[in-house]
């Protein structure tokens, strides 16, 4: 039996209402997930990392789970690891470099990297900066003998307010890193 026009309109309205309710529920769930993620990032124990290099592989160590170098490699001393330390081990040799984590680990840990020490690989991680723009930025840095202020980057014709904020989000100049 065919539905008449008012029944079709009512069925369509019910489907739209059901879709809207599902979309609102999905948004509420996403919002609660985002809130819990932001709370986790604010927890200092959850965001502290060190770096481990073992046989050429690099690992990120969450310091809320790993406390000492010996937990990673039995040949290492029972020395506490601190944030952004680098533990390098291979074949019964173990060294700890205080604050020696690479720029990639610093970025992954949410820490800023000194722009003057960044290379093409780190720069291209920033949204909107590709190989060509990274090369231009490094060339400008070389000409200037290193950046002392953010205003020195104004010579780059592609550097608008959004790009500058994006760079300042991941990089610092000098002691700010």
N, C-alpha and C positions, 0 to 999 in steps of 0.2 A: 504494500500500500504506500502510495506516494505521500510525502509530507506536503502540507499546504504552506504557503508563504510565511505566515506567522510562526509556525513550528520550525521552519528552516532558520528564520532569523533568531529564534530563541536558542536553537542548537549551536549556531555560529557564535552567539554571545557567550554561551556556556564554555565553548572551546577557547575563546579569547580570554575569558576570565580565568580558566584553568591554566592557560599559558602564562598569563600575567602573574598568577599566584606562584607558579613554579619558578618564574624568573626572579621574583622577589625573594623566594626562599633561597635560591642559589646565590643571590647577592648578599643576603644575610649570612649565609655560611662562609662565603668568601671574605666578608668583613670580619667575622670572628676569627678566621684563620689568619688574616692580616694582623689583627690585634695581638694574637698569641705570638706570631712571628716577631712583631715589634717589641713585645715584652721580653722575648728571648734575646733579642739583640741588645736590649738595655741591661740585661743581666751580665755583669762583668765577668763572671766565671764561664759563661757560655761563649764569649767571643775572644778568648785568649788563645793564641796559637804560637807554635814554634815550628821549625822546619827540620825534617830529617832527610839526609842524603845517604842512601845505602846502595852501593853498587851501581851508581849512575841514575837511580830513580829518586825522585823527590816526593816526599810525603808531607802532608799538613798534619801536625799533631795538635789535637785539642787538649789544652792543658787542664781542663776539668776532668779528664780521664787519665792522662799520663802525667806523672809527677816527676819522675827521675829518668835519667838517660839509661840506666840499667834495665828499665822496663822495656825499652826498645831493643837493646842489644846487650846480652850478658857480658860482653867484653868491655863495656863502658863502665866508668866509675858510677857509684851511687850518688850522683850529683843532681841537684834539683835543676830543672829546666825553667827558664823564665820566658816571658813573652818575647817573641821574635828572635829567640836564640836559634842557632843552626847547629844541629848535631850531624856530624859526618862520620860514618863508620864503614869499614870494609876490611875483611879478613883480619880479625883480631886487632885492628887499630881503630881507635875512637878519639875524636876531637870535638870539643864544644866551642863554638864561636859566639860569644855574647853579642846579642843584637845583630847577628850576621845573616839574618834571613834575607832571601832575595826579594827583589821588587815585586815579583809575582805573588809571593807569599804575603808580603805586606798588603798588597791590593786585595788579595783573597781574605785577609784578616780584617779588612775594613780600615786599614791604616793608610794615611797619605804617604806618598813617595815624593822625594825631592825632585822637582821638575828638571833640575840641572843634571841629575844622575840618571834620568830615565832614557831608555833607548827606544828604538822604533817599535819593538815588540810590546812594551808597556803602553806607549802612546796609542797604538792601534786598538788597544782594548777599550778605549773611550769611544762611545757612540758618536759618529760624525767625523772621526779621524781615521783616514785610511793611510796607506803607504805614502802617497804623494804629500798629503798634509803633514804627516809625521816628519818626512824628509825636510820640508820647508821649515818646520819649527826647529829642527835640529840645526839646520843651516843658519837660521837667525840666532840661535843660541851660541853657535860657534863664532859668528861675526861680532856678537855683543860681549863675548868672553864670559858667558853665563848670565842668567837672568837675576837681577836684584829686585825688580818690581814687576808687577803684572802689567803695568802700562807699557813696558818694553815690547810686549807681544802685539801691540796695536798695529804694527807694520804688516801683520798678516791680514790680507784683505778678507779672508773667510772667517776671521775671528769676530763674531758678533757677541752680544750679551749672553745668549743661551750657551754658546760654545765656551765662553770664558767661565761661566758658572759651572759647566760640566768639567772643565779642566781643574778649577779650584776645588771641586768635589773630591777628586782623586789625587791631586798633586799639591804640594806646598813649595814655597821658595825658602831655601836655607834652613833655619832652625825649626820651622813649622812642621817638618816631616817627622 
